[in-house]
Amino acid sequence: MSEAEHGSLYVGSPETVARKIAKTAKALGISRFQLKYSAGPLPHEKLMRSIELYGRKVVPMVREMMG
């Protein structure tokens, strides 16, 4: 899936998503990043899990990567 690897989709493990966000933020010189948590149908439980992983794992990793 080329869009996930090289495009605007940020999917995968928290580590994968964090690395991609940090890489994009550094390349663009941005200090804020806004994310849409789902595209298409996603059961509520999975959506909530995605939001939880983003807040508890992805955000701290991105902050660490950005120094």
N, C-alpha and C positions, 0 to 999 in steps of 0.2 A: 504494500500500500504506500505509494509514493507520497501522497498527501500527508500521511502520518510521519513519515521519515523526513521529508524535506519541505512540507507545507505548513499550513496553519492549524492542523489538528495536533493537539497535545494529548496523546493517549499512551497508556502503558502503566508501568509500575510508578510509584511515587518518585523513585530515583530517576527514571527516564523522563518524566514530566518536569521534574526540577531542573535537570541538566538542560533540557530544551528551553525552558523559560529563562534560565540564567544566560545561556548562549545568546538568545534573542535580545535580552535586555542589554547585555554588553555590546552586541553588534549595533544596536540602535541607539545606545546611550540613554536609555530610559530608566526612570526610577519607579514607575508604576506599571502594573500589568493587570489587565482585566480579563477574566475568564468566564466563558459560558460553560456551565457544568454538564450539559448534555445536548446532544443533537439527535432528534428523533425520539421514538418511544423508548422510555426507560422506566422500569418499575420504580415506585417511590423509594423502596428500601435501598435499591442500588444507587439512586440519585443521592440519598442521604449519606450513604457510605462514601461516595465520591467526594462530597462536600467535607465530610469528616477527614478523609485522607489528605485532602488539599490543605485544610487548616492545621492538622496535627503533624503532618509529615512533609508535604511539599513546601509550604511556605518557610518553615525553619531551614530546610535544606537550601532553598534559594537564597535566603538571607546569608547563610554561611558561605555559599559559593560566591556571592557578590562582595563579601568581605565587609 
